[in-house]
Structure formats: C-alpha cells, structure tokens
C-alpha cells in the first residue's frame, strides 16, 4: 500500500471573507507543511505528492493559471514555498472535499495508494470533509496537526478530535517518525 501526501487548497490568493482570520494560522502551519512536503519529496521516498485545490469558481482555470494568480497575489510568500514541482500531481476541486466530483479516487487507485496524509487548509472545513470522504472510501488517513491551518481554533480542535475518534485518523505531528508509513 502506497502513501500520498495531499496538499489541500494552498494555491490561494486569500481574497475571501475569512482570509484575515485564516492567515495567522497559515503562517503558523507553514513550517509543518514544508516539513511534510520535504519528507514526501525526499529521494528515498515513495510518497506521491498530490495538490488538490479549489478553482475559486473559475471554471476555465487550470493548474498554471491558478498558480500564477496566487503567486501574483498579495500573499505569494505563503504560496511560493509550497508550489508544486514537476513531479507533483494536481487535481482541481469545486467544493470542500478533495473527492467531491474530482478524479482523485480514480487517481489514487491507479497509483496503488491506500493511505493519505492531509495537510493544508482549512482544518474545520476542507480537511475535515476530505478525511471523512477518505474514511468512507476505506483509505487510511493521517493528519499532522501542525501542518493544517484553521479559521476558528476551537472548531479545528474539535475537527481533529472527530477525525481521530470517529474516522480512525492518525492525528500526529509533521516530525512523527511513522508519518508516511
């Protein structure tokens, strides 16, 4: 069983209603996100890196356009360190879950992936719904708590507890030894 690191919604312009509440948490979680990304991209790693990103309602958008728009935005300092490399896979989504009407489930099956590590934003929304949808699909889920960002800290704490208790997710830290199996 292979593992994939799924980076959720980090190609972002932060031009939305909750951005001011989200930005401090993104800045705090960025080192953890970079740690898991570096570990997944290590030469001896067999971890697939998959970005699943909101399309911001731009139905003609693609990977390059989304990335360019985010890098040209006011918070490019949060996007640049996490930008996809040439080996990363990219899936565009329209709703909260990484699975909802996306080809991700098929992609994971094609790559023999049975375990996903989720990082990115927002813990109490997209990360939570994605963990639930992964659990329903019988995938093993890991969430490094220091590599996910939130809007509301209390809801994020509750979401992490729900993922762990109700979905059997391994809620750990980005430096945990068994993070990728």
Secondary structure, 3 states (H helix, E strand, C coil): CEEEEEEECCCCCCCCCCHHHHHHHHHHHHHHHHHHHHHHHCCCCCCEEEEEEECCCCCCCCHHHHHHHHHCCCCHHHHHHHCCCCCCEEEEECCCCCCCCCCHHHHHHHCCEEEEEEEEECHHHHHHHHHHHHHHCCCEEEEEEEEEECCCHHHHHHHHHHHHHHHCCEEECCCCCCCCC
